[in-house]
């Protein structure tokens, strides 16, 4: 017959402390969602300082996410995702001014009430990253214009007062438009370009020749049909005397 052991009075506090340590050391829950760019038909989908994302509808309805938890969008340089560390406190949230040094920052603060589940309405609901030109890059959550062409990668991060709660997958790399792409690239011209330039030059020369010929022909016909008096030609002028030029005959004349 075995003897039962009485539970140690220290077992419960130690177990609670162990669970607390495990929870503090756990990484955020992984949400299998990849942020996507908006549809290709949307005007301004990509600019020189912004890009547009689809809203993550119904992606934050997990039990461990509450309505008061904050949902951030993490914007990172393409090669800085491996170096990203989720902040433990809201006070440690990176701002756009930290982007050159850290390679990432947090913006577009929201909550899950803004991203409800179910079928989206007919209204266009998108997130335009880098669209706020009025806020200071030192302000937490500022959606400041992006500083360069990229590439950029983004993901959503859910945070509570205790720290990170959940996060989505990183998006694919996004590159912004570049002004240099609209300019003609320097260097030797291709054979097709040379042929086009030569044909246009010949057509322009033919057009100028035709216009010059028409001008000469018109001027020649006009000068030929108009009589021009020379300096040696005589001009006859008919004499005309008015009545008051004659004197009345003298009276008594023979």
TIVO-893851 format. One line per 10 residues: number of its first residue (from 0); their letters; for each residue x, y, z of N, C-alpha, C. Coordinates in nm, 4 decimals, decimal comma, m for minus. Layout:
<rs>
NUM = a = X:Y:Z:X:Y:Z:X:Y:Z  ...
</rs>
This chain:
<rs>
0 = xxxxxxxxxx = 0,0841:m0,1189:0,0000:0,0000:0,0000:0,0000:0,0876:0,1238:0,0000  0,0711:0,2050:m0,1081:0,1582:0,3212:m0,1195:0,1077:0,4371:m0,0379  0,2003:0,5192:0,0015:0,1684:0,6382:0,0789:0,1551:0,7573:m0,0152  0,0448:0,8327:m0,0063:0,0264:0,9520:m0,0892:0,1127:1,0662:m0,0429  0,1595:1,1447:m0,1374:0,2429:1,2609:m0,1064:0,1578:1,3865:m0,1052  0,1797:1,4641:m0,0075:0,1090:1,5917:0,0002:0,1736:1,6930:m0,0939  0,0935:1,7732:m0,1680:0,1504:1,8732:m0,2589:0,2301:1,9783:m0,1839  0,3434:2,0151:m0,2399:0,4285:2,1149:m0,1778:0,3629:2,2517:m0,1861  0,3698:2,3309:m0,0819:0,3088:2,4652:m0,0865:0,3787:2,5587:m0,1835  0,4998:2,5242:m0,2275:0,5729:2,6101:m0,3197:0,5496:2,5722:m0,4661
10 = xxxxxxxxxx = 0,4785:2,4605:m0,4896:0,4644:2,4131:m0,6266:0,3784:2,5085:m0,7095  0,2668:2,5541:m0,6533:0,1758:2,6420:m0,7289:0,2418:2,7748:m0,7657  0,3082:2,8447:m0,6727:0,3748:2,9699:m0,7124:0,4840:2,9486:m0,8160  0,5570:2,8383:m0,8040:0,6633:2,8127:m0,9014:0,6057:2,7847:m1,0402  0,4949:2,7096:m1,0414:0,4317:2,6812:m1,1701:0,3777:2,8081:m1,2355  0,3177:2,8964:m1,1555:0,2668:3,0232:m1,2079:0,3794:3,1101:m1,2603  0,4913:3,1117:m1,1883:0,6061:3,1908:m1,2324:0,6632:3,1347:m1,3617  0,6639:3,0014:m1,3723:0,7156:2,9391:m1,4937:0,6288:2,9714:m1,6136  0,4958:2,9645:m1,5947:0,4047:2,9969:m1,7049:0,4171:3,1427:m1,7466  0,4366:3,2289:m1,6481:0,4525:3,3716:m1,6803:0,5785:3,3955:m1,7609
20 = xxxxxxxxxx = 0,6858:3,3292:m1,7227:0,8121:3,3453:m1,7958:0,7998:3,2911:m1,9376  0,7293:3,1775:m1,9507:0,7115:3,1208:m2,0845:0,6290:3,2140:m2,1719  0,5218:3,2718:m2,1142:0,4394:3,3636:m2,1925:0,5148:3,4887:m2,2332  0,5997:3,5391:m2,1422:0,6769:3,6583:m2,1768:0,7793:3,6287:m2,2839  0,8281:3,5076:m2,2876:0,9302:3,4742:m2,3860:0,8747:3,4240:m2,5173  0,7446:3,4025:m2,5257:0,6844:3,3514:m2,6483:0,6830:3,4599:m2,7554  0,6995:3,4172:m2,8796:0,6940:3,5100:m2,9917:0,5491:3,5364:m3,0280  0,5200:3,6461:m3,0989:0,3818:3,6763:m3,1363:0,3220:3,5657:m3,2225  0,1908:3,5537:m3,2158:0,1207:3,4553:m3,2974:0,1359:3,4905:m3,4453  0,1552:3,3880:m3,5263:0,1739:3,4083:m3,6694:0,0393:3,3970:m3,7407
30 = xxxxxxxxxx = 0,0034:3,5021:m3,8141:m0,1193:3,5039:m3,8945:m0,0798:3,4781:m4,0395  m0,1386:3,3776:m4,0989:m0,1012:3,3386:m4,2354:m0,1683:3,4303:m4,3377  m0,1279:3,5530:m4,3372:m0,1796:3,6512:m4,4330:m0,0625:3,7304:m4,4880  m0,0599:3,7478:m4,6194:0,0456:3,8228:m4,6865:m0,0151:3,9529:m4,7401  0,0290:4,0688:m4,6937:m0,0235:4,1956:m4,7464:m0,0047:4,2048:m4,8975  m0,1068:4,2585:m4,9636:m0,1078:4,2657:m5,1094:m0,1254:4,4091:m5,1558  m0,0645:4,4394:m5,2709:m0,0904:4,5674:m5,3352:m0,2327:4,5705:m5,3883  m0,2879:4,6895:m5,4017:m0,4231:4,7034:m5,4551:m0,4260:4,6639:m5,6013  m0,5473:4,6572:m5,6571:m0,5642:4,6161:m5,7956:m0,4889:4,7042:m5,8930  m0,4515:4,6448:m6,0056:m0,3707:4,7173:m6,1041:m0,4475:4,8299:m6,1719
40 = xxxxxxxxxx = m0,5809:4,8274:m6,1656:m0,6603:4,9323:m6,2310:m0,6735:5,0580:m6,1470  m0,6276:5,0543:m6,0233:m0,6391:5,1709:m5,9362:m0,5375:5,2781:m5,9761  m0,5863:5,4003:m5,9962:m0,4961:5,5105:m6,0308:m0,4100:5,5460:m5,9102  m0,2829:5,5714:m5,9332:m0,1922:5,6056:m5,8252:m0,1536:5,4882:m5,7387  m0,1628:5,3688:m5,7908:m0,1262:5,2489:m5,7144:0,0190:5,2540:m5,6707  0,1047:5,3015:m5,7585:0,2459:5,3219:m5,7289:0,2843:5,4612:m5,7763  0,3484:5,5376:m5,6888:0,4025:5,6681:m5,7257:0,5491:5,6728:m5,6857  0,6079:5,7912:m5,6890:0,7479:5,8052:m5,6503:0,7674:5,8051:m5,4995  0,6584:5,8179:m5,4205:0,6735:5,8210:m5,2746:0,5633:5,7469:m5,2005  0,4713:5,6808:m5,2712:0,3624:5,6082:m5,2070:0,3344:5,4775:m5,2795
50 = xxxxxxxxxx = 0,2694:5,3849:m5,2085:0,2091:5,2683:m5,2724:0,0836:5,2316:m5,1949  m0,0068:5,1584:m5,2584:m0,1393:5,1331:m5,2042:m0,1597:4,9845:m5,1780  m0,2078:4,9528:m5,0570:m0,2324:4,8150:m5,0148:m0,3818:4,7886:m5,0047  m0,4182:4,6618:m5,0181:m0,5530:4,6195:m4,9854:m0,5682:4,6109:m4,8338  m0,6867:4,6411:m4,7842:m0,7105:4,6301:m4,6407:m0,7207:4,4828:m4,5999  m0,6646:4,4470:m4,4854:m0,6663:4,3072:m4,4403:m0,8006:4,2698:m4,3761  m0,9012:4,2474:m4,4563:m1,0349:4,2204:m4,4049:m1,0377:4,0906:m4,3253  m1,0880:4,1002:m4,2012:m1,1146:3,9836:m4,1191:m0,9929:3,9020:m4,0809  m0,8752:3,9600:m4,0806:m0,7542:3,8856:m4,0479:m0,7189:3,8909:m3,8997  m0,7919:3,9680:m3,8194:m0,7543:3,9871:m3,6793:m0,8688:3,9487:m3,5845
60 = xxxxxxxxxx = m0,9425:3,8462:m3,6222:m1,0542:3,7995:m3,5390:m1,0134:3,6848:m3,4480  m0,8861:3,6734:m3,4117:m0,8385:3,5668:m3,3250:m0,8787:3,5964:m3,1798  m0,8838:3,4890:m3,0996:m0,9296:3,5025:m2,9617:m0,8331:3,5837:m2,8761  m0,7046:3,5742:m2,9069:m0,6070:3,6452:m2,8234:m0,5878:3,7902:m2,8658  m0,6662:3,8375:m2,9639:m0,6612:3,9772:m3,0072:m0,7887:4,0447:m2,9604  m0,7753:4,1520:m2,8870:m0,8918:4,2241:m2,8355:m0,9180:4,3493:m2,9179  m1,0314:4,4110:m2,8913:m1,0689:4,5309:m2,9663:m0,9808:4,6508:m2,9332  m0,9163:4,6474:m2,8184:m0,8335:4,7613:m2,7780:m0,6882:4,7456:m2,8220  m0,6529:4,6304:m2,8752:m0,5159:4,6118:m2,9218:m0,4897:4,6968:m3,0462  m0,3683:4,7432:m3,0576:m0,3299:4,8307:m3,1683:m0,2713:4,7489:m3,2824
70 = xxxxxxxxxx = m0,3151:4,7795:m3,4026:m0,2639:4,7134:m3,5232:m0,1790:4,8143:m3,5985  m0,0514:4,7836:m3,6121:0,0430:4,8695:m3,6836:0,0775:4,8079:m3,8185  0,1166:4,8938:m3,9106:0,1770:4,8470:m4,0352:0,3270:4,8713:m4,0254  0,4039:4,7655:m4,0378:0,5497:4,7755:m4,0339:0,6000:4,7952:m4,1767  0,6711:4,9035:m4,2005:0,7312:4,9317:m4,3308:0,8816:4,9140:m4,3162  0,9380:4,8251:m4,3965:1,0803:4,7941:m4,3844:1,1449:4,7947:m4,5210  1,2731:4,8235:m4,5230:1,3494:4,8088:m4,6465:1,3629:4,6611:m4,6788  1,3756:4,6314:m4,8074:1,3743:4,4928:m4,8493:1,4776:4,4049:m4,7816  1,5949:4,4592:m4,7495:1,7008:4,3787:m4,6887:1,7095:4,3973:m4,5380  1,6079:4,4611:m4,4755:1,6109:4,4849:m4,3313:1,5055:4,4042:m4,2561
80 = xxxxxxxxxx = 1,4328:4,3170:m4,3246:1,3288:4,2394:m4,2570:1,3881:4,1420:m4,1566  1,5029:4,0862:m4,1868:1,5647:3,9906:m4,0945:1,6101:4,0590:m3,9652  1,6286:4,1911:m3,9709:1,6772:4,2652:m3,8553:1,5634:4,3255:m3,7731  1,4376:4,2999:m3,8132:1,3243:4,3630:m3,7444:1,3018:4,2979:m3,6086  1,2844:4,3809:m3,5079:1,2509:4,3372:m3,3729:1,1271:4,4131:m3,3277  1,0215:4,3395:m3,2940:0,8984:4,4042:m3,2505:0,9208:4,4776:m3,1195  0,8758:4,6017:m3,1097:0,8945:4,6765:m2,9833:0,8120:4,6146:m2,8710  0,8643:4,6229:m2,7499:0,7942:4,5701:m2,6329:0,6929:4,6681:m2,5770  0,7137:4,7972:m2,6015:0,6247:4,8993:m2,5501:0,5892:4,9971:m2,6618  0,4781:5,0656:m2,6436:0,4370:5,1658:m2,7419:0,5388:5,2785:m2,7489
90 = xxxxxxxxxx = 0,6017:5,3087:m2,6352:0,7017:5,4157:m2,6313:0,8238:5,3835:m2,7164  0,8456:5,2563:m2,7452:0,9623:5,2157:m2,8245:0,9304:5,2015:m2,9724  0,8118:5,2455:m3,0137:0,7710:5,2305:m3,1536:0,8601:5,3141:m3,2454  0,9247:5,2532:m3,3448:1,0085:5,3312:m3,4376:0,9241:5,4266:m3,5215  0,9785:5,5435:m3,5479:0,9121:5,6467:m3,6282:0,9827:5,6569:m3,7632  0,9205:5,7255:m3,8612:0,9839:5,7367:m3,9932:1,1243:5,7943:m3,9897  1,1535:5,8799:m3,8923:1,2888:5,9359:m3,8845:1,3929:5,8291:m3,8503  1,3499:5,7148:m3,7956:1,4418:5,6062:m3,7617:1,4711:5,5155:m3,8810  1,4019:5,5387:m3,9918:1,4158:5,4473:m4,1054:1,5587:5,4390:m4,1603  1,6312:5,5514:m4,1785:1,7684:5,5393:m4,2300:1,8598:5,4572:m4,1392
100 = xxxxxxxxxx = 1,8354:5,4612:m4,0086:1,9238:5,3908:m3,9147:1,8790:5,2468:m3,8917  1,7499:5,2249:m3,8708:1,6998:5,0913:m3,8401:1,6594:5,0122:m3,9637  1,6120:5,0837:m4,0645:1,5643:5,0144:m4,1833:1,4170:4,9795:m4,1776  1,3434:5,0248:m4,0759:1,2007:4,9979:m4,0649:1,1380:5,0984:m3,9689  1,0045:5,1109:m3,9761:0,9282:5,1941:m3,8837:0,7839:5,1461:m3,8844  0,7017:5,1962:m3,7904:0,5623:5,1572:m3,7775:0,4722:5,2756:m3,8118  0,3638:5,2472:m3,8810:0,2734:5,3537:m3,9241:0,1314:5,2989:m3,9361  0,0359:5,3855:m3,9756:m0,1041:5,3500:m3,9982:m0,1629:5,2749:m3,8790  m0,1624:5,3401:m3,7639:m0,2169:5,2801:m3,6419:m0,3678:5,2602:m3,6556  m0,4163:5,1405:m3,6170:m0,5581:5,1081:m3,6306:m0,5953:5,0043:m3,5248
110 = xxxxxxxxxx = m0,7183:4,9540:m3,5335:m0,7643:4,8430:m3,4506:m0,8490:4,7515:m3,5371  m0,8849:4,6355:m3,4832:m0,9505:4,5364:m3,5683:m1,0928:4,5757:m3,6061  m1,1520:4,6732:m3,5377:m1,2844:4,7198:m3,5776:m1,2818:4,7850:m3,7159  m1,1660:4,8347:m3,7573:m1,1529:4,8952:m3,8902:m1,1326:4,7913:m3,9988  m1,1018:4,6686:m3,9617:m1,0813:4,5601:m4,0581:m1,1770:4,4454:m4,0264  m1,3075:4,4661:m4,0345:m1,4030:4,3613:m3,9958:m1,4009:4,2447:m4,0941  m1,4565:4,1352:m4,0498:m1,4660:4,0188:m4,1364:m1,5871:4,0269:m4,2275  m1,6128:3,9197:m4,3001:m1,7247:3,9167:m4,3927:m1,6886:3,9776:m4,5264  m1,7884:3,9869:m4,6108:m1,7682:4,0415:m4,7440:m1,7516:4,1927:m4,7376  m1,6495:4,2466:m4,8042:m1,6317:4,3924:m4,8046:m1,7423:4,4611:m4,8824
120 = xxxxxxxxxx = m1,7673:4,5848:m4,8488:m1,8707:4,6625:m4,9169:m1,8215:4,7071:m5,0538  m1,9105:4,7766:m5,1248:m1,8758:4,8247:m5,2585:m1,7799:4,9427:m5,2546  m1,7617:5,0018:m5,1379:m1,6703:5,1142:m5,1272:m1,5259:5,0677:m5,1411  m1,4462:5,1528:m5,2020:m1,3047:5,1228:m5,2197:m1,2325:5,1459:m5,0874  m1,1774:5,0395:m5,0302:m1,1074:5,0478:m4,9026:m0,9631:5,0041:m4,9224  m0,8744:5,0998:m4,9175:m0,7328:5,0724:m4,9385:m0,6518:5,1465:m4,8328  m0,5264:5,1103:m4,8230:m0,4311:5,1771:m4,7345:m0,3198:5,2340:m4,8207  m0,3082:5,3665:m4,8216:m0,2038:5,4300:m4,9022:m0,0848:5,4626:m4,8110  0,0232:5,3940:m4,8323:0,1428:5,4101:m4,7503:0,2227:5,5300:m4,8008  0,2590:5,6211:m4,7090:0,3368:5,7395:m4,7448:0,2542:5,8552:m4,7941
130 = xxxxxxxxxx = 0,1270:5,8621:m4,7538:0,0346:5,9597:m4,8120:0,0225:6,0887:m4,7326  0,0838:6,0972:m4,6139:0,0657:6,2141:m4,5273:0,1891:6,3039:m4,5343  0,1728:6,4189:m4,5977:0,2844:6,5129:m4,6100:0,2845:6,6184:m4,5000  0,1835:6,6181:m4,4139:0,1722:6,7227:m4,3122:0,2325:6,6841:m4,1779  0,2532:6,5558:m4,1517:0,3031:6,5144:m4,0206:0,4559:6,5143:m4,0192  0,5102:6,5264:m3,8999:0,6551:6,5252:m3,8826:0,7056:6,3814:m3,8766  0,8182:6,3515:m3,9416:0,8733:6,2145:m3,9345:0,9153:6,1733:m3,7947  0,9193:6,2671:m3,7019:0,9509:6,2338:m3,5634:0,8269:6,1916:m3,4844  0,7079:6,2054:m3,5447:0,5837:6,1731:m3,4769:0,5551:6,0240:m3,4867  0,5134:5,9636:m3,3774:0,4815:5,8215:m3,3749:0,3577:5,7949:m3,4595
140 = xxxxxxxxxx = 0,3688:5,7007:m3,5494:0,2574:5,6656:m3,6361:0,2435:5,7516:m3,7594  0,3338:5,8441:m3,7826:0,3263:5,9322:m3,8995:0,3389:5,8506:m4,0288  0,2501:5,8784:m4,1214:0,2516:5,8102:m4,2515:0,3265:5,8973:m4,3522  0,4535:5,9187:m4,3244:0,5360:6,0110:m4,4020:0,5669:5,9536:m4,5398  0,5825:6,0408:m4,6427:0,6203:5,9901:m4,7758:0,7475:5,9067:m4,7709  0,7512:5,8030:m4,8502:0,8649:5,7116:m4,8515:0,9870:5,7812:m4,9103  1,1048:5,7543:m4,8557:1,2232:5,8337:m4,8915:1,2901:5,7957:m5,0226  1,2566:5,6837:m5,0822:1,3262:5,6429:m5,2036:1,2487:5,5365:m5,2787  1,3076:5,4836:m5,3863:1,2362:5,3861:m5,4697:1,2216:5,2493:m5,4060  1,2928:5,2212:m5,2991:1,2803:5,0900:m5,2338:1,3929:4,9961:m5,2734
150 = xxxxxxxxxx = 1,3654:4,8662:m5,2639:1,2357:4,8001:m5,2450:1,1895:4,8014:m5,1002  1,0556:4,7889:m5,0822:0,9942:4,7880:m4,9498:0,9172:4,6569:m4,9295  0,9100:4,6166:m4,8028:0,8261:4,5045:m4,7626:0,7487:4,5471:m4,6380  0,6262:4,4990:m4,6238:0,5412:4,5394:m4,5125:0,4780:4,4165:m4,4488  0,4333:4,4341:m4,3238:0,3523:4,3349:m4,2542:0,2751:4,4063:m4,1442  0,1691:4,3418:m4,0942:0,0883:4,3973:m3,9871:0,1319:4,3367:m3,8544  0,1379:4,4226:m3,7527:0,1806:4,3823:m3,6192:0,0747:4,4263:m3,5190  0,0266:4,3307:m3,4371:m0,0730:4,3588:m3,3338:m0,0008:4,3687:m3,2002  m0,0259:4,4786:m3,1286:0,0383:4,5010:m2,9993:m0,0652:4,5355:m2,8940  m0,0419:4,4861:m2,7739:m0,1218:4,5210:m2,6579:m0,0336:4,5964:m2,5593
160 = xxxxxxxxxx = m0,0878:4,6231:m2,4414:m0,0086:4,6905:m2,3385:0,1065:4,6030:m2,2888  0,0949:4,4718:m2,3089:0,1985:4,3799:m2,2623:0,3045:4,3531:m2,3677  0,2837:4,4020:m2,4901:0,3814:4,3799:m2,5958:0,3177:4,3208:m2,7207  0,3975:4,2633:m2,8118:0,3455:4,2063:m2,9362:0,2514:4,0898:m2,9107  0,1435:4,0838:m2,9880:0,0442:3,9781:m2,9745:0,0426:3,8881:m3,0968  0,0389:3,9470:m3,2159:0,0309:3,8686:m3,3394:0,0921:3,9499:m3,4525  0,1265:3,8799:m3,5609:0,1835:3,9453:m3,6779:0,1553:3,8620:m3,8014  0,1473:3,9294:m3,9159:0,1251:3,8613:m4,0428:0,2594:3,8285:m4,1074  0,2511:3,7684:m4,2256:0,3720:3,7427:m4,3028:0,4207:3,8721:m4,3685  0,5456:3,8721:m4,4092:0,5984:3,9851:m4,4858:0,5450:3,9797:m4,6283
170 = xxxxxxxxxx = 0,5214:4,0966:m4,6843:0,4775:4,1045:m4,8236:0,5967:4,0830:m4,9171  0,5656:4,0748:m5,0423:0,6715:4,0736:m5,1435:0,7320:4,2127:m5,1572  0,8449:4,2203:m5,2247:0,9110:4,3494:m5,2423:0,8304:4,4396:m5,3361  0,8238:4,5655:m5,2991:0,7539:4,6664:m5,3787:0,8520:4,7769:m5,4144  0,8604:4,8074:m5,5404:0,9474:4,9159:m5,5887:0,8612:5,0293:m5,6411  0,8980:5,1508:m5,6048:0,8230:5,2674:m5,6465:0,8680:5,3139:m5,7841  0,7896:5,4044:m5,8419:0,8260:5,4619:m5,9708:0,9477:5,5523:m5,9556  1,0239:5,5628:m6,0623:1,1435:5,6465:m6,0620:1,1342:5,7472:m6,1754  1,1741:5,8703:m6,1453:1,1701:5,9753:m6,2472:1,2665:5,9461:m6,3605  1,3795:5,8800:m6,3311:1,4778:5,8523:m6,4354:1,4234:5,7590:m6,5425
180 = xxxxxxxxxx = 1,3229:5,6795:m6,5064:1,2685:5,5849:m6,6029:1,1911:5,6543:m6,7137  1,1475:5,7793:m6,6901:1,0737:5,8537:m6,7910:1,1641:5,9274:m6,8880  1,2945:5,9324:m6,8607:1,3875:6,0040:m6,9458:1,4528:5,9075:m7,0436  1,4968:5,9627:m7,1568:1,5646:5,8804:m7,2557:1,7017:5,8401:m7,2040  1,7306:5,7145:m7,2159:1,8583:5,6638:m7,1664:1,9707:5,7062:m7,2599  2,0824:5,7593:m7,2064:2,1935:5,7995:m7,2923:2,2630:5,6782:m7,3516  2,3388:5,7045:m7,4615:2,4122:5,5945:m7,5226:2,3809:5,5862:m7,6703  2,4394:5,4918:m7,7410:2,4176:5,4774:m7,8848:2,2742:5,4391:m7,9167  2,2234:5,4954:m8,0265:2,0881:5,4671:m8,0677:2,0824:5,3324:m8,1388  1,9670:5,2687:m8,1326:1,9494:5,1419:m8,2012:1,9308:5,1657:m8,3505
190 = xxxxxxxxxx = 1,9389:5,0557:m8,4289:1,9265:5,0672:m8,5741:1,7885:5,1176:m8,6143  1,6838:5,0697:m8,5451:1,5489:5,1157:m8,5767:1,5313:5,2641:m8,5515  1,5913:5,3144:m8,4444:1,5814:5,4574:m8,4150:1,6513:5,5404:m8,5205  1,7665:5,4946:m8,5667:1,8410:5,5663:m8,6706:1,7610:5,5728:m8,8000  1,6955:5,4623:m8,8378:1,6154:5,4596:m8,9609:1,4985:5,5565:m8,9506  1,4312:5,5570:m8,8365:1,3173:5,6479:m8,8184:1,3615:5,7933:m8,8276  1,4742:5,8262:m8,7638:1,5244:5,9640:m8,7685:1,5598:6,0029:m8,9113  1,6217:5,9110:m8,9891:1,6597:5,9403:m9,1278:1,5364:5,9648:m9,2153  1,4340:5,8800:m9,1997:1,3119:5,8960:m9,2797:1,2439:6,0284:m9,2480  1,2349:6,0626:m9,1198:1,1732:6,1896:m9,0818:1,2519:6,3089:m9,1355
200 = xxxxxxxxxx = 1,3841:6,2982:m9,1375:1,4657:6,4074:m9,1910:1,4415:6,4260:m9,3400  1,4315:6,3155:m9,4149:1,4058:6,3241:m9,5598:1,2691:6,3852:m9,5860  1,1679:6,3413:m9,5130:1,0338:6,3968:m9,5312:1,0300:6,5456:m9,4996  1,1022:6,5869:m9,3957:1,1069:6,7290:m9,3625:1,1749:6,8092:m9,4727  1,2819:6,7554:m9,5302:1,3504:6,8244:m9,6402:1,2598:6,8371:m9,7626  1,1847:6,7307:m9,7959:1,0930:6,7353:m9,9100:0,9843:6,8403:m9,8864  0,9321:6,8439:m9,7656:0,8280:6,9420:m9,7345:0,8795:7,0841:m9,7462  0,9987:7,1113:m9,6959:1,0555:7,2455:m9,7084:1,0802:7,2823:m9,8535  1,1273:7,1865:m9,9341:1,1512:7,2135:m10,0768:1,0213:7,2468:m10,1488  0,9152:7,1722:m10,1178:0,7857:7,1980:m10,1807:0,7329:7,3354:m10,1434
210 = xxxxxxxxxx = 0,7465:7,3716:m10,0184:0,7004:7,5040:m9,9761:0,7795:7,6153:m10,0433  0,9106:7,5984:m10,0552:0,9936:7,6993:m10,1216:0,9590:7,7113:m10,2688  0,9341:7,5979:m10,3363:0,8962:7,6001:m10,4782:0,7633:7,6713:m10,4978  0,6667:7,6429:m10,4118:0,5363:7,7072:m10,4218:0,5479:7,8579:m10,4009  0,6336:7,8991:m10,3090:0,6514:8,0412:m10,2835:0,7116:8,1111:m10,4045  0,8132:8,0489:m10,4654:0,8772:8,1096:m10,5835:0,7797:8,1179:m10,6999  0,7029:8,0112:m10,7233:0,6071:8,0090:m10,8341:0,5002:8,1157:m10,8166  0,4493:8,1291:m10,6959:0,3450:8,2301:m10,6694:0,3992:8,3709:m10,6892  0,5197:8,3954:m10,6423:0,5792:8,5278:m10,6570:0,6080:8,5608:m10,8035  0,6505:8,4618:m10,8825:0,6815:8,4840:m11,0253:0,5563:8,5191:m11,1034
220 = xxxxxxxxxx = 0,4466:8,4474:m11,0793:0,3221:8,4755:m11,1505:0,2667:8,6121:m11,1139  0,2798:8,6493:m10,9911:0,2281:8,7788:m10,9474:0,3065:8,8932:m11,0114  0,4379:8,8819:m11,0156:0,5210:8,9870:m11,0749:0,5027:8,9957:m11,2259  0,4736:8,8844:m11,2921:0,4589:8,8821:m11,4371:0,3286:8,9461:m11,4822  0,2233:8,9360:m11,4064:0,0924:8,9883:m11,4447:0,0727:9,1344:m11,4074  0,1653:9,1967:m11,3411:0,1516:9,3351:m11,2970:0,2449:9,4244:m11,3784  0,1883:9,5319:m11,4472:0,2683:9,6257:m11,5284:0,3351:9,7266:m11,4373  0,4615:9,7363:m11,4558:0,5394:9,8283:m11,3742:0,6040:9,9315:m11,4660  0,5787:10,0606:m11,4446:0,6342:10,1677:m11,5276:0,7793:10,1900:m11,4943  0,8586:10,2013:m11,6071:0,9987:10,2260:m11,5866:1,0287:10,3753:m11,5848
230 = xxxxxxxxxx = 1,1486:10,4143:m11,5517:1,1823:10,5574:m11,5450:1,1917:10,6228:m11,6810  1,2116:10,5455:m11,7943:1,2264:10,6069:m11,9252:1,0972:10,6206:m11,9994  0,9854:10,5717:m11,9495:0,8589:10,5774:m12,0190:0,7984:10,7181:m12,0072  0,7352:10,7604:m12,1226:0,6707:10,8900:m12,1258:0,5282:10,8763:m12,0819  0,4866:10,9730:m12,0127:0,3485:10,9756:m11,9649:0,2850:11,1010:m12,0200  0,1796:11,0865:m12,1010:0,1092:11,2005:m12,1590:0,0014:11,2490:m12,0645  0,0037:11,3780:m12,0423:m0,0949:11,4379:m11,9539:m0,1774:11,5357:m12,0362  m0,3051:11,5178:m12,0411:m0,3936:11,6051:m12,1191:m0,4072:11,7401:m12,0508  m0,3923:11,8458:m12,1334:m0,3975:11,9817:m12,0800:m0,5414:12,0199:m12,0502  m0,5569:12,0867:m11,9442:m0,6920:12,1263:m11,9023:m0,6848:12,2673:m11,8456
240 = xxxxxxxxxx = m0,7645:12,3557:m11,9060:m0,7680:12,4951:m11,8617:m0,9034:12,5235:m11,7979  m0,9023:12,5836:m11,6909:m1,0283:12,6209:m11,6263:m1,0784:12,7531:m11,6824  m1,2012:12,7875:m11,6628:m1,2640:12,9033:m11,7251:m1,2081:13,0336:m11,6711  m1,1583:13,0375:m11,5551:m1,1131:13,1650:m11,5020:m0,9714:13,1991:m11,5484  m0,9137:13,1152:m11,6344:m0,7799:13,1442:m11,6834:m0,7849:13,2400:m11,8027  m0,9034:13,2572:m11,8680:m0,9129:13,3441:m11,9855:m0,9556:13,4831:m11,9422  m0,8915:13,5839:m12,0042:m0,9280:13,7230:m11,9779:m1,0351:13,7666:m12,0761  m1,1296:13,8443:m12,0368:m1,2352:13,8911:m12,1314:m1,1718:13,9841:m12,2357  m1,2212:13,9835:m12,3630:m1,1629:14,0716:m12,4688:m1,1875:14,2178:m12,4330  m1,0916:14,3050:m12,4770:m1,1009:14,4469:m12,4471:m1,2079:14,5106:m12,5365
250 = xxxx = m1,2795:14,6021:m12,4797:m1,3821:14,6733:m12,5583:m1,3198:14,7741:m12,6510  m1,3762:14,7781:m12,7705:m1,3320:14,8786:m12,8697:m1,2059:14,8342:m12,9401  m1,1677:14,7152:m12,9261:m1,0466:14,6699:m12,9943:m1,0763:14,6490:m13,1422  m0,9738:14,6587:m13,2259:m0,9919:14,6410:m13,3675:m0,9742:14,4958:m13,4030
</rs>
